């Protein structure tokens, strides 16, 4: 239960951090770089912990694909920065939705564990798969935008 509450607190504080920064025009280049990294650390570390807890090949496999996508997008961002094409990998709205869905999946797993509800854990599996689909879609979109400018 404590892990669920702590995770929800971290997720909500991440949302308000970005919302307040935009509202009061307090965003910075460093914040734009570090915020997505913090999101990835929070989500992927929790998914890896859940993989170990459940001994789940399913969660582990999806987590590894998501991690590979994050490395790929980071490489694209570096390539675009070198070629002065940062707009190709600017954070898309769908990518923000992806993060929210990933956070929801982890929350469902933790909620299911906290209250011993197998149906909620199964729902977490479904939501995690949805997050994977969106992750792949946004990774593909970033790739297309990057390579259409380079070729």
VEXDREN-2710 file (C-alpha; in Angstrom, 1 decimal):
% VEXDREN-2710
k/r/px/py/pz
1/UNK/0.0/0.0/0.0
2/UNK/2.8/2.4/0.8
3/UNK/4.4/1.8/-2.6
4/UNK/1.1/2.6/-4.3
5/UNK/0.7/5.9/-2.4
6/UNK/4.3/6.9/-3.0
7/UNK/4.0/6.1/-6.7
8/UNK/0.8/8.1/-7.0
9/UNK/2.4/11.0/-5.2
10/UNK/5.4/10.9/-7.6
11/UNK/3.1/10.7/-10.6
12/UNK/0.9/13.6/-9.5
13/UNK/3.9/15.8/-8.5
14/UNK/5.4/15.1/-12.0
15/UNK/2.2/16.4/-13.6
16/UNK/1.9/19.5/-11.5
17/UNK/5.6/20.3/-12.0
18/UNK/5.1/20.5/-15.7
19/UNK/1.7/22.2/-15.5
20/UNK/3.0/24.9/-13.1
21/UNK/6.2/25.4/-15.2
22/UNK/4.1/26.1/-18.3
23/UNK/1.5/28.2/-16.5
24/UNK/4.0/30.5/-15.0
25/UNK/6.5/30.3/-17.9
26/UNK/9.2/28.8/-15.7
27/UNK/10.3/26.1/-18.2
28/UNK/13.9/25.8/-19.1
29/UNK/16.0/23.8/-21.5
30/UNK/17.5/21.8/-18.7
31/UNK/14.0/21.0/-17.4
32/UNK/12.9/20.0/-20.9
33/UNK/15.7/17.5/-20.9
34/UNK/15.5/16.2/-17.3
35/UNK/11.8/15.8/-17.0
36/UNK/11.4/13.1/-19.6
37/UNK/14.4/11.3/-18.2
38/UNK/12.8/11.4/-14.7
39/UNK/9.6/10.0/-16.2
40/UNK/11.5/7.2/-17.9
41/UNK/13.4/6.3/-14.7
42/UNK/10.2/6.2/-12.6
43/UNK/8.2/4.1/-15.1
44/UNK/10.9/1.7/-16.2
45/UNK/12.4/1.0/-12.8
46/UNK/8.9/0.3/-11.5
47/UNK/8.2/-2.0/-14.4
48/UNK/11.5/-3.9/-13.8
49/UNK/10.6/-4.2/-10.1
50/UNK/7.2/-5.6/-11.1
51/UNK/8.8/-8.0/-13.6
52/UNK/10.9/-9.4/-10.7
53/UNK/8.0/-9.5/-8.3
54/UNK/5.7/-11.3/-10.6
55/UNK/8.5/-13.2/-12.3
56/UNK/6.7/-12.0/-15.5
57/UNK/8.2/-12.6/-18.9
58/UNK/5.3/-10.5/-20.3
59/UNK/6.1/-7.3/-18.2
60/UNK/9.8/-7.9/-18.7
61/UNK/9.5/-8.2/-22.5
62/UNK/7.3/-5.1/-22.8
63/UNK/9.7/-3.2/-20.5
64/UNK/12.7/-4.1/-22.6
65/UNK/11.0/-3.0/-25.8
66/UNK/10.0/0.3/-24.2
67/UNK/13.6/0.7/-22.9
68/UNK/15.0/0.0/-26.4
69/UNK/12.5/2.6/-27.8
70/UNK/13.8/5.2/-25.3
71/UNK/17.4/4.6/-26.3
72/UNK/16.4/4.9/-30.0
73/UNK/14.5/8.1/-29.4
74/UNK/17.5/9.5/-27.4
75/UNK/19.8/8.7/-30.3
76/UNK/17.4/10.4/-32.7
77/UNK/17.3/13.5/-30.5
78/UNK/21.1/13.6/-30.4
79/UNK/21.3/13.2/-34.2
80/UNK/18.7/15.9/-34.7
81/UNK/20.6/18.2/-32.3
82/UNK/23.7/17.7/-34.3
83/UNK/21.8/18.5/-37.5
84/UNK/19.9/21.5/-36.1
85/UNK/16.6/19.6/-36.6
86/UNK/15.3/19.4/-33.0
87/UNK/11.7/20.0/-34.1
88/UNK/11.7/16.4/-35.5
89/UNK/11.9/14.9/-32.0
90/UNK/10.1/17.6/-30.0
91/UNK/7.9/15.9/-27.4
92/UNK/4.6/15.1/-29.1
93/UNK/1.3/15.2/-27.3
94/UNK/0.8/11.5/-27.9
95/UNK/4.1/10.8/-26.1
96/UNK/2.7/12.6/-23.1
97/UNK/-0.4/10.4/-23.3
98/UNK/2.0/7.4/-23.5
99/UNK/3.6/8.4/-20.2
100/UNK/0.2/8.9/-18.6
101/UNK/-0.8/5.4/-19.7
102/UNK/2.4/3.9/-18.5
103/UNK/1.9/5.6/-15.1
104/UNK/-1.7/4.2/-15.1
105/UNK/-0.5/0.7/-15.8
106/UNK/2.0/0.7/-13.0
107/UNK/-0.7/2.2/-10.7
108/UNK/-3.1/-0.6/-11.6
109/UNK/-0.4/-3.2/-10.8
110/UNK/0.3/-1.6/-7.5
111/UNK/-3.4/-1.2/-6.7
112/UNK/-4.0/-4.9/-7.6
113/UNK/-1.1/-6.0/-5.4
114/UNK/-2.2/-3.8/-2.5
115/UNK/-5.7/-5.2/-2.4
116/UNK/-5.0/-8.6/-3.9
117/UNK/-7.2/-8.1/-6.9
118/UNK/-6.2/-10.3/-9.8
119/UNK/-8.6/-8.6/-12.2
120/UNK/-7.0/-5.3/-11.7
121/UNK/-3.6/-6.8/-12.3
122/UNK/-4.9/-8.3/-15.5
123/UNK/-6.2/-4.8/-16.5
124/UNK/-2.7/-3.5/-15.8
125/UNK/-1.4/-6.0/-18.4
126/UNK/-3.9/-4.7/-20.9
127/UNK/-3.1/-1.0/-20.2
128/UNK/0.7/-1.8/-20.4
129/UNK/0.2/-3.3/-23.8
130/UNK/-1.7/-0.2/-24.9
131/UNK/1.3/1.9/-23.7
132/UNK/3.6/-0.3/-25.7
133/UNK/1.6/0.3/-28.9
134/UNK/1.7/4.0/-28.3
135/UNK/5.4/3.9/-27.5
136/UNK/6.1/2.1/-30.8
137/UNK/3.9/4.6/-32.7
138/UNK/5.6/7.7/-31.3
139/UNK/9.0/6.1/-31.9
140/UNK/8.1/5.4/-35.5
141/UNK/6.8/9.0/-35.9
142/UNK/10.0/10.5/-34.5
143/UNK/12.0/8.2/-36.9
144/UNK/10.0/9.3/-39.9
145/UNK/10.4/13.0/-39.1
146/UNK/14.1/12.6/-38.5
147/UNK/14.9/10.7/-41.6
148/UNK/12.6/12.6/-43.9
149/UNK/14.8/15.7/-43.1
150/UNK/18.1/13.9/-43.5
151/UNK/17.4/12.2/-46.8
END
